Amino acid sequence: VTWKRVPCRHALGDREGSPGLFCCNGYLFVFGGWGHGPEQDLHVGSLENSPLSLSPVGISGMAPPHTYESKITVLQDDGQHSGDHSGNASVRVAVTGGYLYGGYMQECDRFGIFEIYFTKGAPKAAWVKVGDMPEPRSNHTATFVPPRIAGPAYPMGYLLVFGGNVRGQASADVDILDLEGFRWSRLHVAADDQSGRPLPRNSHTATLLPQGGPSCPPGPAVLIVGGGNGDGTNGSPPRGGRDMRDAWWLTGLQEVEQLRWVRAAEWSNQASSVGHAGRGHVACRLGQTCTVLAFSGGKPPNPHCVAFANGRPHTVTEANGSSAPMARAFGGGCSLPDGTVLIYGGWHPHGRTFSDVWAAYAGDKATDFVARLPARHQQMQGEEEEEDDEDEMDRRFHPLLAQLRGGNQAELRRQLLGIMTGQPFTRLRQGGEDSGDED
């Protein structure tokens, strides 16, 4: 695997709490996560632009509560487009559960669906559905099973929810949401004949693939990988419990009454060079293959990748000259139609939260997206310019911030606002009289 840092301008700041990263119609989107508390903002940028530039897009309509560690699911059949959805006039995105308060407190029992409209100019978005979930849930997975797989009983497909934390405890329950009538159902999934069922977990990943492993019946299956069992009883998702180093198939998607667990693999005894794929990792399907690449995650986060081919873990080596991102967990990630894997943000227990964007490709040939990125020396020059801008911001911003406890606070706030927005600020006349311009 070869990694390259992606030059990206955005106002997201540092994010953890599993922000949603996805691509549609040549655009990259980022939704939510934890920034200055639970976030519910949507940012978008064209994948054709270099450097990548993400701008906020308002979402009109009535929204569900602000949460983090919710799950963000694009409700479109990847089909042969591998996440591109080219030519669609609109696409719907589901937001399920999450935590309502800091410190991994109080799971949310609401879901919402917003629709992104691709018209001339920048995409627009609106909430189109908000409803209740069967139980409050966070750090789960939510996988879209499209109509061509779900069968005639689900003409709009269904959303398959597995695991997570429910009322402070790790779960192994499976619920589905019928996307036609928005009705929830709790499913009993048959156990594997030899290995039973997966243990309760959260902060895992679930990837829909066109075919399961050798021990699976023919047809599509969902690959469940890793995670952890940290919950309210042992120290919360990022720090409590232990990592789960196993993988499972969920088969029988065409008839939900016939869903069955099939054990895929367990890698606890493999070399440390095999990535943990523990709690909070990112997992993406590579293009049109049946290979899933999982990056970092774990307690503590491990910097390695692990690839799952036919559900079995394989060591991933870093290409010569490649510089990989720092280890992290609870960031966001997605794949592009050309096989590129993108990651953004994340958290490390040593007090670090990330705002960087990275791209990776497997094999010897760079993907189209990575090939368009500037050479390393150009990236370094751009990063130095950004650091100079940040130094200038610090030079102007912090002295004013220190004065907020005294002096003319209205004047200081105007100056701070001017610095943050890059706009000229209005000064007050002597004696505190306003110059007449609006704030």
Phi, psi and chi 1 to 4 in degrees:
 res  aa     phi    psi   chi1   chi2   chi3   chi4
   1 VAL       -  137.0  168.4      -      -      -
   2 THR  -112.7  130.3  -59.7      -      -      -
   3 TRP  -107.2  145.7  -72.4   97.0      -      -
   4 LYS  -141.8  136.8  -71.8 -168.6   74.4  171.9
   5 ARG   -74.1  138.8 -176.4  164.6  178.7  175.0
   6 VAL   -98.3  118.2  178.8      -      -      -
   7 PRO   -61.8  123.8  -16.8   29.2      -      -
   8 CYS  -147.0  128.6 -177.3      -      -      -
   9 ARG  -101.7  124.6  -61.9  168.1 -179.3  163.2
  10 HIS  -157.2  164.8   62.9   77.4      -      -
  11 ALA  -112.9   21.0      -      -      -      -
  12 LEU   -72.2  -31.1  -69.6  154.7      -      -
  13 GLY    71.4 -162.8      -      -      -      -
  14 ASP   -74.9  134.5  -58.9  -20.0      -      -
  15 ARG  -136.4  140.9  -67.1  -90.4  173.2  116.4
  16 GLU  -132.2 -154.5   54.6  171.5  -53.6      -
  17 GLY    69.4   24.3      -      -      -      -
  18 SER    56.8   62.3  -58.9      -      -      -
  19 PRO   -60.4  147.1   23.1  -32.9      -      -
  20 GLY   -83.3  126.0      -      -      -      -
  21 LEU  -119.1  126.4 -154.3   68.4      -      -
  22 PHE  -156.6  159.4   58.2   94.4      -      -
  23 CYS  -123.4  144.0   76.1      -      -      -
  24 CYS  -151.1  136.7  -67.8      -      -      -
  25 ASN    50.8   38.1  -80.4   12.6      -      -
  26 GLY    80.5    9.7      -      -      -      -
  27 TYR  -114.7  148.7  -69.3   94.7      -      -
  28 LEU  -104.6  133.5  179.5   68.6      -      -
  29 PHE  -119.5  146.0  -66.1   87.1      -      -
  30 VAL  -130.1  131.0 -177.1      -      -      -
  31 PHE  -130.6  131.6  177.1   88.1      -      -
  32 GLY    66.7 -148.2      -      -      -      -
  33 GLY    95.1 -164.5      -      -      -      -
  34 TRP  -114.6  117.4  175.4  -81.4      -      -
  35 GLY  -120.7  -92.2      -      -      -      -
  36 HIS   -97.0   59.5  -60.6  -73.6      -      -
  37 GLY   100.0 -175.9      -      -      -      -
  38 PRO   -62.0  131.2  -18.9   30.7      -      -
  39 GLU  -110.1  153.1  -56.3  -76.0    7.1      -
  40 GLN  -140.0   34.5 -158.7  179.1   67.6      -
  41 ASP   -98.3  154.8   49.6  -10.2      -      -
  42 LEU  -120.7  129.0  178.6   67.3      -      -
  43 HIS  -123.1  145.5  -64.9 -114.3      -      -
  44 VAL  -142.2  148.5   60.2      -      -      -
  45 GLY  -154.4  149.2      -      -      -      -
  46 SER   -74.3  134.2  171.3      -      -      -
  47 LEU   -73.7   -9.4  -71.5  164.8      -      -
  48 GLU   -82.1  -17.3  -63.4  -62.7  -37.8      -
  49 ASN   -82.3  140.7  -68.9  -16.9      -      -
  50 SER  -137.6  116.6 -176.1      -      -      -
  51 PRO   -72.6  156.9   28.2  -35.8      -      -
  52 LEU   -63.2  135.9 -175.8   61.6      -      -
  53 SER  -133.0  121.4 -179.6      -      -      -
  54 LEU  -107.2  132.5  -57.1  177.2      -      -
  55 SER  -124.9  148.1  -58.4      -      -      -
  56 PRO   -70.1  144.5   22.6  -31.0      -      -
  57 VAL  -125.4  123.2  175.1      -      -      -
  58 GLY   -69.5  147.0      -      -      -      -
  59 ILE  -114.0  112.0  -50.3  177.9      -      -
  60 SER   -79.3  165.3   61.6      -      -      -
  61 GLY    94.6  176.9      -      -      -      -
  62 MET   -79.0  126.8 -177.2  177.4  -65.1      -
  63 ALA  -108.4  158.5      -      -      -      -
  64 PRO   -72.8  174.4   28.5  -34.5      -      -
  65 PRO   -62.5  153.7  -20.9   31.9      -      -
  66 HIS   -68.6  129.4  -72.9   55.1      -      -
  67 THR  -142.6  169.0   59.4      -      -      -
  68 TYR  -131.3  161.6   62.6  101.2      -      -
  69 GLU    59.3   22.8  -69.2  -62.4  -12.7      -
  70 SER   -74.6  170.4   55.4      -      -      -
  71 LYS  -113.4  132.6  -68.4  -54.9  132.8 -174.7
  72 ILE  -109.8  118.2  -41.8  -57.5      -      -
  73 THR  -128.9  123.3  -49.3      -      -      -
  74 VAL   -77.8  125.1  179.9      -      -      -
  75 LEU   -94.2   60.9  -57.3  179.5      -      -
  76 GLN  -138.5  143.9  -79.2  -79.3    5.3      -
  77 ASP   -75.3  115.3 -173.7   -3.3      -      -
  78 ASP   -58.0  -37.1  -74.6   -6.0      -      -
  79 GLY    48.7 -123.3      -      -      -      -
  80 GLN   -96.8    7.2  -60.1  -57.1  -49.2      -
  81 HIS   -98.9  -10.8  -61.2  -61.1      -      -
  82 SER    50.5   49.7 -173.6      -      -      -
  83 GLY    90.7   -0.2      -      -      -      -
  84 ASP   -81.8  -42.4 -178.1   34.4      -      -
  85 HIS    55.3   39.5  -46.2  -45.9      -      -
  86 SER   -60.7  136.0  -61.6      -      -      -
  87 GLY    86.2   -5.5      -      -      -      -
  88 ASN   -70.9  134.5  -68.2  -32.6      -      -
  89 ALA   -72.2  -25.4      -      -      -      -
  90 SER  -156.7  164.0   66.7      -      -      -
  91 VAL  -145.3  143.0   64.5      -      -      -
  92 ARG  -101.9  148.3  -70.6 -170.1  169.6 -171.1
  93 VAL  -133.3  129.7  179.7      -      -      -
  94 ALA   -98.4  140.7      -      -      -      -
  95 VAL  -123.4  118.3 -179.3      -      -      -
  96 THR  -123.5  133.1   50.3      -      -      -
  97 GLY    60.8 -144.8      -      -      -      -
  98 GLY   108.1  176.3      -      -      -      -
  99 TYR   -96.4  141.8  -81.3  106.2      -      -
 100 LEU   -87.2  -31.4  -67.7  164.4      -      -
 101 TYR  -129.1  157.9  -53.9  110.4      -      -
 102 GLY   -61.1  160.5      -      -      -      -
 103 GLY    76.2   20.0      -      -      -      -
 104 TYR    56.1   54.8  -63.1   85.9      -      -
 105 MET  -114.4  130.8  -60.0  -68.1  -69.1      -
 106 GLN    62.9   99.5 -167.9  169.2  -23.1      -
 107 GLU   -66.8  152.3  -59.7   93.0  -17.3      -
 108 CYS   -95.7  142.3  178.4      -      -      -
 109 ASP  -110.6   29.0   63.0   -4.2      -      -
 110 ARG  -122.0  153.2  -58.5  -80.1  -78.2  171.0
 111 PHE  -130.0  159.1   76.8   92.3      -      -
 112 GLY  -142.6  154.0      -      -      -      -
 113 ILE  -129.2  124.5  -65.2  174.7      -      -
 114 PHE  -114.5  154.3   64.3   87.3      -      -
 115 GLU  -114.9  133.8 -169.9  157.3    3.3      -
 116 ILE  -102.6  127.8  -58.7  170.9      -      -
 117 TYR  -107.4  126.8  -55.7   94.7      -      -
 118 PHE  -100.8   99.1  -62.1   96.3      -      -
 119 THR  -119.8 -173.6   57.3      -      -      -
 120 LYS   -62.6  137.5  -68.8 -176.8  179.0  179.9
 121 GLY    86.9 -158.7      -      -      -      -
 122 ALA   -72.8  148.9      -      -      -      -
 123 PRO   -59.9  152.1  -22.2   33.2      -      -
 124 LYS  -120.6  162.7  -60.2  178.4 -179.0  179.5
 125 ALA  -145.5  151.0      -      -      -      -
 126 ALA  -151.6  141.0      -      -      -      -
 127 TRP   -72.3  131.5  -68.5  100.1      -      -
 128 VAL  -118.2  -13.7  -64.2      -      -      -
 129 LYS  -157.2  133.0  179.0   66.7  178.6  178.5
 130 VAL  -134.2  135.6  175.4      -      -      -
 131 GLY  -156.3 -176.7      -      -      -      -
 132 ASP   -93.6  148.3  -66.3  -35.0      -      -
 133 MET   -98.3  160.6  -61.4  174.3   63.8      -
 134 PRO   -61.0  -34.6  -19.2   29.8      -      -
 135 GLU  -146.0  154.9  -65.9  179.7  -57.9      -
 136 PRO   -66.7  135.4   23.9  -32.2      -      -
 137 ARG  -150.7  144.4 -169.4 -178.2  -63.5  -92.9
 138 SER  -146.7  160.9 -175.8      -      -      -
 139 ASN    56.9   29.7  -66.0   73.6      -      -
 140 HIS   -92.8 -173.0   53.5  -72.8      -      -
 141 THR  -119.4  150.5   51.3      -      -      -
 142 ALA  -137.6  109.7      -      -      -      -
 143 THR  -113.2  129.4  -52.4      -      -      -
 144 PHE   -81.6  124.9  175.9   57.5      -      -
 145 VAL  -107.8  110.0  178.9      -      -      -
 146 PRO   -74.2  165.5   26.6  -33.5      -      -
 147 PRO   -56.9  -35.4  -24.9   33.2      -      -
 148 ARG   -64.2  -21.7   65.4  179.3  174.3   86.2
 149 ILE   -99.9  -39.7  -63.5  174.1      -      -
 150 ALA   -67.7  -26.2      -      -      -      -
 151 GLY    90.7  176.7      -      -      -      -
 152 PRO   -64.6  -21.3   21.0  -32.0      -      -
 153 ALA   -69.1  -18.5      -      -      -      -
 154 TYR  -131.5   77.8  -62.0   94.3      -      -
 155 PRO   -64.0  -19.4   20.1  -31.4      -      -
 156 MET  -105.2    4.2  -59.9  -65.8  -69.7      -
 157 GLY    82.8 -177.9      -      -      -      -
 158 TYR  -143.1  160.4   59.8   84.4      -      -
 159 LEU  -102.9  121.9 -168.9   66.6      -      -
 160 LEU  -102.4  115.9 -170.7  150.8      -      -
 161 VAL  -108.4  129.5  172.8      -      -      -
 162 PHE  -132.9  137.4  166.5   67.1      -      -
 163 GLY    68.4 -150.8      -      -      -      -
 164 GLY    93.2 -173.2      -      -      -      -
 165 ASN  -103.9  131.4  -79.4   -5.6      -      -
 166 VAL  -126.3  116.5  176.3      -      -      -
 167 ARG    50.3   44.8  -63.6 -173.1  177.2   92.0
 168 GLY    85.3    3.8      -      -      -      -
 169 GLN  -131.7  143.7  -68.0 -168.8  -34.7      -
 170 ALA   -64.5  145.7      -      -      -      -
 171 SER  -127.8  159.0  166.8      -      -      -
 172 ALA  -128.1   22.9      -      -      -      -
 173 ASP   -76.1  156.0  -68.8  -27.9      -      -
 174 VAL  -123.5  122.0  175.8      -      -      -
 175 ASP  -121.3  151.0  -68.1  -28.9      -      -
 176 ILE  -128.3  147.7   64.6  168.2      -      -
 177 LEU  -112.8  115.9  173.7   63.4      -      -
 178 ASP   -69.9  117.1 -179.8  -11.8      -      -
 179 LEU   -83.1    3.3  -68.2  168.7      -      -
 180 GLU   -91.2  -53.5 -178.2 -177.7   41.9      -
 181 GLY  -102.3   -1.5      -      -      -      -
 182 PHE    55.8   48.0  -62.7  103.7      -      -
 183 ARG  -107.8  137.1  -64.7 -179.8  -62.3  -88.6
 184 TRP   -95.8  147.5  -73.0   93.5      -      -
 185 SER  -138.8  138.2  -58.3      -      -      -
 186 ARG   -92.4  126.5  169.4   64.6   52.6   83.8
 187 LEU  -107.4  142.8  -60.7 -178.7      -      -
 188 HIS   -96.5  117.9  175.4   77.0      -      -
 189 VAL  -100.6  129.4 -178.7      -      -      -
 190 ALA   -64.1  145.5      -      -      -      -
 191 ALA   -81.8  155.5      -      -      -      -
 192 ASP   -64.3  138.4 -178.3   89.8      -      -
 193 ASP   -59.1  -32.1  -68.4  -22.7      -      -
 194 GLN  -106.9  -34.2  -64.9 -178.6  -18.0      -
 195 SER  -111.4   -3.0  -57.3      -      -      -
 196 GLY    78.7 -128.7      -      -      -      -
 197 ARG  -128.2  159.2  -63.2  180.0  175.0   88.0
 198 PRO   -66.4  148.4   21.8  -31.8      -      -
 199 LEU   -71.9  157.2  -65.9  172.3      -      -
 200 PRO   -54.5  141.8  -26.6   36.0      -      -
 201 ARG  -159.8  166.9   68.5 -168.6   61.2 -148.6
 202 ASN  -145.0  171.6   59.2   65.2      -      -
 203 SER    58.5   32.2  -48.0      -      -      -
 204 HIS   -97.6 -172.8   50.7  -75.0      -      -
 205 THR  -129.8  157.4   56.6      -      -      -
 206 ALA  -139.1  121.0      -      -      -      -
 207 THR  -124.2  125.2  -53.2      -      -      -
 208 LEU   -78.4  127.8  176.9   64.5      -      -
 209 LEU  -126.3  152.8  -64.9  173.2      -      -
 210 PRO   -68.9  -17.9   21.1  -31.2      -      -
 211 GLN  -151.4  139.0  176.9   58.1   53.1      -
 212 GLY   -78.5 -171.7      -      -      -      -
 213 GLY   -77.6 -178.0      -      -      -      -
 214 PRO   -58.6  -29.5  -22.4   32.5      -      -
 215 SER   -88.7    2.4   56.3      -      -      -
 216 CYS   -95.3  153.1  -64.9      -      -      -
 217 PRO   -67.8  159.8   23.8  -32.6      -      -
 218 PRO   -59.1  146.3  -20.9   32.1      -      -
 219 GLY   118.4  170.3      -      -      -      -
 220 PRO   -61.7  155.2  -19.4   31.7      -      -
 221 ALA  -153.5  158.9      -      -      -      -
 222 VAL  -103.3  127.8  173.6      -      -      -
 223 LEU   -95.3  116.4  177.7   64.7      -      -
 224 ILE   -97.6  126.1  -50.7  -72.5      -      -
 225 VAL  -126.5  130.3  171.2      -      -      -
 226 GLY    56.6 -137.7      -      -      -      -
 227 GLY    98.9 -158.8      -      -      -      -
 228 GLY  -152.2  176.2      -      -      -      -
 229 ASN  -121.3   25.4   65.2   -2.6      -      -
 230 GLY   -68.2  130.9      -      -      -      -
 231 ASP  -150.7 -164.8   59.5   20.0      -      -
 232 GLY   -68.4  -11.8      -      -      -      -
 233 THR   -90.8  -14.8   68.0      -      -      -
 234 ASN  -139.5   11.3   57.2   29.4      -      -
 235 GLY   125.4    8.0      -      -      -      -
 236 SER    83.9  163.3   79.7      -      -      -
 237 PRO   -56.6  -42.0  -28.4   35.7      -      -
 238 PRO   -77.8  -26.2   25.5  -33.1      -      -
 239 ARG  -119.8  -19.3  -64.1 -178.5  175.8   86.4
 240 GLY   -92.2  166.8      -      -      -      -
 241 GLY    63.8 -151.7      -      -      -      -
 242 ARG  -134.3  160.6   62.6 -179.0  179.2   86.4
 243 ASP   -75.3  149.3  -76.5  -14.3      -      -
 244 MET  -101.5  115.2  -44.4  -63.8  -73.6      -
 245 ARG  -108.4   61.8  -60.3 -167.3   69.8  179.2
 246 ASP  -145.8  167.1   58.3   -3.5      -      -
 247 ALA  -137.6  148.3      -      -      -      -
 248 TRP  -137.4  151.7  -68.0   77.6      -      -
 249 TRP  -101.6  140.9  -66.7  104.9      -      -
 250 LEU  -111.4  111.2 -169.0   53.8      -      -
 251 THR  -111.0  173.4   67.6      -      -      -
 252 GLY    79.2   29.9      -      -      -      -
 253 LEU   -65.3  -22.3  -55.9  175.5      -      -
 254 GLN   -71.4  -26.3  -58.8   90.5  -27.6      -
 255 GLU  -134.2  101.7  -63.2  -75.0  -15.2      -
 256 VAL   -62.3  -23.4  -64.8      -      -      -
 257 GLU   -70.2  -13.5  -65.9   81.1    6.5      -
 258 GLN  -110.6   17.4  -60.8  179.4   15.4      -
 259 LEU   -57.7  138.6  -74.3  174.3      -      -
 260 ARG  -143.7  140.1  176.2  176.6  -69.0  -85.5
 261 TRP   -83.8  138.5  -70.7  111.0      -      -
 262 VAL  -132.0  125.0  176.2      -      -      -
 263 ARG   -66.7  130.9 -177.5   69.7  173.5  -95.0
 264 ALA   -96.4  -57.9      -      -      -      -
 265 ALA  -167.4  160.3      -      -      -      -
 266 GLU  -138.0  134.9 -165.7  -89.8  -18.2      -
 267 TRP  -131.4   29.0   61.8   97.5      -      -
 268 SER   -61.9  -31.9  -68.2      -      -      -
 269 ASN   -95.9    4.9  -62.2  -38.0      -      -
 270 GLN   -80.8  167.7  -65.0 -159.6   29.6      -
 271 ALA   -60.0  154.9      -      -      -      -
 272 SER   -65.9  -16.5   60.1      -      -      -
 273 SER   -70.8  -14.8   58.4      -      -      -
 274 VAL   -80.9  125.8  176.1      -      -      -
 275 GLY   -58.0  153.4      -      -      -      -
 276 HIS   -68.6  -40.6  -74.4  179.7      -      -
 277 ALA    48.4   38.1      -      -      -      -
 278 GLY   -81.5 -154.0      -      -      -      -
 279 ARG   -57.7  136.6   66.2 -164.9   69.2 -166.5
 280 GLY    73.6   18.7      -      -      -      -
 281 HIS   -76.8  169.4   66.8  -87.4      -      -
 282 VAL  -109.7  134.6  167.9      -      -      -
 283 ALA  -130.8  132.5      -      -      -      -
 284 CYS  -137.8  140.0  -58.9      -      -      -
 285 ARG   -75.4  134.7  177.5 -173.6  173.1 -166.2
 286 LEU   -86.7  102.3  -64.5 -179.6      -      -
 287 GLY    55.2 -131.8      -      -      -      -
 288 GLN   -95.7   12.8  -67.2  -62.0  -60.8      -
 289 THR   -81.6  176.5   71.5      -      -      -
 290 CYS  -103.0   22.9  -75.0      -      -      -
 291 THR  -100.5  134.2  -62.4      -      -      -
 292 VAL  -113.9  128.9  174.3      -      -      -
 293 LEU  -103.4  122.1 -178.0   70.5      -      -
 294 ALA  -109.0  132.1      -      -      -      -
 295 PHE  -116.5  130.4  166.4   69.6      -      -
 296 SER    55.8 -142.5 -157.3      -      -      -
 297 GLY    77.7  173.0      -      -      -      -
 298 GLY   109.5  171.2      -      -      -      -
 299 LYS  -122.6  101.7  175.1 -167.2  173.9 -174.7
 300 PRO   -76.0  168.6   31.4  -35.8      -      -
 301 PRO   -57.6  137.2  -25.4   35.0      -      -
 302 ASN  -104.6  134.5 -178.5  -56.3      -      -
 303 PRO   -76.5   -8.4   29.0  -35.7      -      -
 304 HIS   -80.0  161.7  -61.6  -63.1      -      -
 305 CYS  -103.1  157.7  -69.1      -      -      -
 306 VAL  -137.0  134.9   54.4      -      -      -
 307 ALA  -103.6  139.3      -      -      -      -
 308 PHE  -111.4  109.2  -69.6   85.6      -      -
 309 ALA  -112.0  123.3      -      -      -      -
 310 ASN    57.0   28.6  -67.5  -38.6      -      -
 311 GLY    81.9   -0.2      -      -      -      -
 312 ARG  -105.6  138.8  -57.2 -162.4   64.7   82.9
 313 PRO   -75.2  143.4   27.4  -32.9      -      -
 314 HIS  -134.5  142.3  -63.6  -93.1      -      -
 315 THR   -65.0  138.9  -58.4      -      -      -
 316 VAL  -114.7  127.1  175.6      -      -      -
 317 THR  -101.5  152.2   57.7      -      -      -
 318 GLU   -91.2  132.7 -172.4  177.4  -40.2      -
 319 ALA   -64.1  150.8      -      -      -      -
 320 ASN   -59.6  134.2  -67.9  -28.1      -      -
 321 GLY    84.6   -4.5      -      -      -      -
 322 SER   -83.7  144.3  174.1      -      -      -
 323 SER  -119.4  108.6  178.5      -      -      -
 324 ALA   -81.9  155.5      -      -      -      -
 325 PRO   -67.3  159.1   21.9  -30.7      -      -
 326 MET   -65.7  152.1  -67.2 -179.9   63.0      -
 327 ALA   -59.6  144.0      -      -      -      -
 328 ARG  -162.7  167.8   61.7 -166.2   69.0 -166.0
 329 ALA  -142.8  159.4      -      -      -      -
 330 PHE    62.2   35.1  -55.8  104.0      -      -
 331 GLY   -97.4 -166.1      -      -      -      -
 332 GLY  -117.4  157.2      -      -      -      -
 333 GLY  -162.2  157.0      -      -      -      -
 334 CYS  -159.9  169.7   71.2      -      -      -
 335 SER  -112.5  152.5   59.6      -      -      -
 336 LEU   -99.6  162.4  -56.7 -174.9      -      -
 337 PRO   -57.9  -26.9  -26.4   34.8      -      -
 338 ASP   -85.2    3.5   65.7   -0.2      -      -
 339 GLY    97.5   -0.6      -      -      -      -
 340 THR   -69.1  139.9  -55.9      -      -      -
 341 VAL  -104.6  128.6  171.1      -      -      -
 342 LEU  -113.4  140.4  -68.9  180.0      -      -
 343 ILE  -130.6  151.3   66.3  163.2      -      -
 344 TYR  -143.4  140.4  157.1   69.9      -      -
 345 GLY    67.7 -157.0      -      -      -      -
 346 GLY   117.2  179.0      -      -      -      -
 347 TRP  -141.3  146.9  166.4   86.9      -      -
 348 HIS  -127.3  139.6 -167.2  -79.5      -      -
 349 PRO   -63.2  -13.6   19.4  -31.5      -      -
 350 HIS   -84.5   33.1  -66.5  161.0      -      -
 351 GLY    81.1   21.1      -      -      -      -
 352 ARG  -116.3  130.2 -179.2   77.0 -173.7  -87.9
 353 THR  -120.5  144.1  -54.0      -      -      -
 354 PHE  -110.5  152.8  -60.1   91.8      -      -
 355 SER  -126.1    4.9   63.5      -      -      -
 356 ASP   -84.5  159.6   48.0   -4.3      -      -
 357 VAL  -120.8  133.5  178.5      -      -      -
 358 TRP  -130.7  151.7  -71.0   77.5      -      -
 359 ALA  -123.8  146.5      -      -      -      -
 360 ALA  -138.2  149.9      -      -      -      -
 361 TYR  -138.1  153.6   65.2   89.7      -      -
 362 ALA  -102.0  144.4      -      -      -      -
 363 GLY    95.9 -167.9      -      -      -      -
 364 ASP   -92.4  -20.3  -61.7  -33.5      -      -
 365 LYS  -104.7  127.7 -176.2  179.5  179.4 -178.6
 366 ALA   -65.7  142.6      -      -      -      -
 367 THR   -68.9  164.9   58.1      -      -      -
 368 ASP   -58.7  -41.0  -68.2  -18.9      -      -
 369 PHE   -63.7  -47.5  178.0   83.6      -      -
 370 VAL   -66.8  -36.6  172.6      -      -      -
 371 ALA   -62.7  -25.8      -      -      -      -
 372 ARG   -83.4  -11.1  -66.7 -162.4  -54.1  -90.9
 373 LEU   -69.1  147.7  -64.3  176.4      -      -
 374 PRO   -65.1  156.8   22.7  -32.7      -      -
 375 ALA   -62.1  162.0      -      -      -      -
 376 ARG   -59.3  -41.4 -179.3  168.8  174.9   78.5
 377 HIS   -66.8  -31.6   71.6  -83.6      -      -
 378 GLN   -70.3  -38.8  -67.2  173.9  -51.8      -
 379 GLN   -61.7  -44.0  -73.7 -165.6   45.9      -
 380 MET   -62.6  -39.2  -66.4  175.9   64.9      -
 381 GLN   -63.4  -42.9 -178.7  179.0   -0.1      -
 382 GLY   -64.1  -38.7      -      -      -      -
 383 GLU   -66.7  -36.7  -69.9  167.3    6.0      -
 384 GLU   -64.1  -39.5  -71.4  172.0   -1.6      -
 385 GLU   -64.5  -40.0  -69.5  173.6   -5.0      -
 386 GLU   -63.7  -39.7  -70.8  179.6    5.6      -
 387 GLU   -64.9  -37.4  -70.6  174.3   -1.2      -
 388 ASP   -61.9  -41.4  -69.8  -17.8      -      -
 389 ASP   -62.3  -41.4  -69.1  -18.9      -      -
 390 GLU   -65.5  -39.1  -68.8  172.7   -1.1      -
 391 ASP   -61.7  -41.0  -69.1  -17.3      -      -
 392 GLU   -65.1  -40.1  173.7   64.6   11.5      -
 393 MET   -60.8  -46.0  176.6   73.2   81.5      -
 394 ASP   -60.2  -42.2  -69.9  -16.1      -      -
 395 ARG   -61.9  -36.8 -175.5 -175.5   67.0   78.6
 396 ARG   -89.8  -32.8  -60.6  171.9   61.4 -161.3
 397 PHE   -80.9  -51.3 -174.5   88.1      -      -
 398 HIS   -65.8  -38.7  -70.9  -69.1      -      -
 399 PRO   -59.7  -38.4  -25.9   36.1      -      -
 400 LEU   -68.3  -39.7  -70.4  171.7      -      -
 401 LEU   -60.6  -37.9 -166.2   62.6      -      -
 402 ALA   -67.4  -21.1      -      -      -      -
 403 GLN   -88.4   -4.4  -63.4  177.4   40.9      -
 404 LEU   -62.7  -21.5  -88.8  177.9      -      -
 405 ARG   -77.1  -10.7  -68.8 -171.4  178.5 -179.1
 406 GLY  -147.7  175.2      -      -      -      -
 407 GLY    80.3 -166.0      -      -      -      -
 408 ASN   -82.2   98.0 -171.2  -35.5      -      -
 409 GLN   -67.8  -33.6  -64.6 -152.2    0.7      -
 410 ALA   -61.8  -41.8      -      -      -      -
 411 GLU   -64.9  -44.0  164.8   70.6   -0.9      -
 412 LEU   -64.4  -39.8  -70.1  166.8      -      -
 413 ARG   -64.2  -37.7  -73.5  174.5 -178.7  145.2
 414 ARG   -62.9  -42.4  -72.3  169.9 -173.4 -103.2
 415 GLN   -66.8  -43.0  -66.7 -173.1   41.3      -
 416 LEU   -61.1  -42.4  -70.6  167.9      -      -
 417 LEU   -61.6  -40.4 -179.5   62.1      -      -
 418 GLY   -63.1  -40.9      -      -      -      -
 419 ILE   -66.7  -43.4  -67.0  171.1      -      -
 420 MET   -68.9  -32.8  -71.3 -173.0  -70.1      -
 421 THR   -94.9   -9.0   61.3      -      -      -
 422 GLY    74.2   16.4      -      -      -      -
 423 GLN  -108.8  153.0  -57.8  -65.2  -36.3      -
 424 PRO   -64.3  144.0   22.6  -32.9      -      -
 425 PHE  -105.9  155.9   50.7   82.7      -      -
 426 THR   -89.0  127.6  -57.7      -      -      -
 427 ARG   -90.4  150.9  -68.0 -172.5  179.4  -83.5
 428 LEU   -85.3  144.9  -63.9 -178.8      -      -
 429 ARG   -73.2  167.5  -67.7  175.3 -179.9  158.9
 430 GLN   -55.8  140.8  -67.3  -67.6  -29.7      -
 431 GLY    86.5   -0.9      -      -      -      -
 432 GLY    88.7    7.2      -      -      -      -
 433 GLU   -77.6  135.7 -178.2 -176.4   -5.2      -
 434 ASP   -67.9  144.2 -161.9  -36.6      -      -
 435 SER   -72.3  -10.8   63.8      -      -      -
 436 GLY   110.1  -22.4      -      -      -      -
 437 ASP   -75.9  150.7  -66.3  -24.2      -      -
 438 GLU   -75.2  153.7  -67.2 -176.1   -4.8      -
 439 ASP   -63.5      -  -69.8   -9.0      -      -
